[in-house]
Amino acid sequence: MHSVVDLVAPTPLVKLDYPGLSRTYPMLKKFRHDPYFLFKYNVLSVVLLAPVSVGIFLTWSSWGEHPYGWGLLLCIAPLCLPSLWSILGSAVILVPVASALGLVEFSMSSWWLIPLGALVGLQSAHLMHNAAHRNLRPLWLNRVVGEICGLQQLMGYPHWAVPHIIHHQFPDDPEKDPHPPETLDFLSFMGQMGQSMGRVVQNNFFDLWGGQKDAQAIWDWTRRTSMASRYARAMFLLVLLGPEAFVLGYMVSKIVNMVWYAHFNYATHRPAGNGETKILNLDHNLYYRFMNATMAGAYYHKNHHAQASLADPRKLNPIPAEPFISYRAEEVVPESEKPTGS
């Protein structure tokens, strides 16, 4: 079979893979060495957060005394799912319910929570990215920052770090990359990115542990406890912040965070023709310049894939040459044209 590699003079593909990869990224090492790793992490998250949340709700939160205040705990149920549409659905439910119960007043004095939420969502995105690559110093800070960002993003640090390193191993591979844009339009890509990440992690899990007779049961419980841990984080944030800050601040931060991630991945990984995908540095207009200035050069993504250990990829020197190819599809050769044995 001939491939594009045989037909043109290709640039080398950029991959993050080497013998010490697991030592560099301990979350990936634990995922590869313990089939129960994510399950145990989920259970620990629920065990730690749920009792604290209930205690705050019953003893400290003023809205906990409202006869129907518990209804807000039902409104955040869609946050269990990683889909942007479920997050938006929760927001659509929360706003009228919290307003009708008198728990959120949309007054001028509270609108500052909206830009604050947007700022938190953006900073959480790039800090989680650097924490996943262990680029912060001292090294212990990566886990602390990762868990704080994981609280805001609801998924927890390992659930972000593992698929992200897989992304660096197989960038833009339609089957192995957790979020390849391919030729999707932006809305389609944004709507399915969370599910795609889960699918690829699941495939990696079964590649590692599929031979075990209880592998399916382990994964099923991992998936269930993942939803439970997402809810536990959302419940903790709701009772800690209170309805007004949660609705106007946190929900904005969550939506902005997810939309930014989708745009970031979509804009920096683009089809290059001939079955190839290229990774870009973007700094050509006011939006990208502002984001790079406030998010440590996040849109210098070509540089990041060339050297992921830089907290600010703008500092890479020299800059990789164009085009920076991350994926090259094999040419499909019809059966009739394949060579036959002698």
Sequence and secondary structure as in RCSB ss.txt:
>XXXX:A:sequence
MHSVVDLVAPTPLVKLDYPGLSRTYPMLKKFRHDPYFLFKYNVLSVVLLAPVSVGIFLTWSSWGEHPYGWGLLLC
IAPLCLPSLWSILGSAVILVPVASALGLVEFSMSSWWLIPLGALVGLQSAHLMHNAAHRNLRPLWLNRVVGEICG
LQQLMGYPHWAVPHIIHHQFPDDPEKDPHPPETLDFLSFMGQMGQSMGRVVQNNFFDLWGGQKDAQAIWDWTRRT
SMASRYARAMFLLVLLGPEAFVLGYMVSKIVNMVWYAHFNYATHRPAGNGETKILNLDHNLYYRFMNATMAGAYY
HKNHHAQASLADPRKLNPIPAEPFISYRAEEVVPESEKPTGS
>XXXX:A:secstr
   HHHHS          TTHHHH HHHHHHHH TTHHHHHHHHHHHHHHHHHHHHHHHT GGGGSTTTTHHHHH
TGGGGS  HHHHHHHHHHHHHHHHHTTS    GGGTTHHHHHHHHHHHHHHHHHHHHTT SSSTHHHHHHHHHHH
HHHSS HHHHHHHHHHHHHSTT TTTSSS  TT  HHHHHHHHHHHHHHHHHHHHHHHHTTSTTHHHHHHHHHHH
HHHHHHHHHHHHHHHH HHHIIIIIHHHHHHHHHHHHHHHHHHEEEEETTEEEE B  SSHHHHHHHHHTTTTTB
HHHHHH TT SSGGG SS   S  EEEE      GGGS    
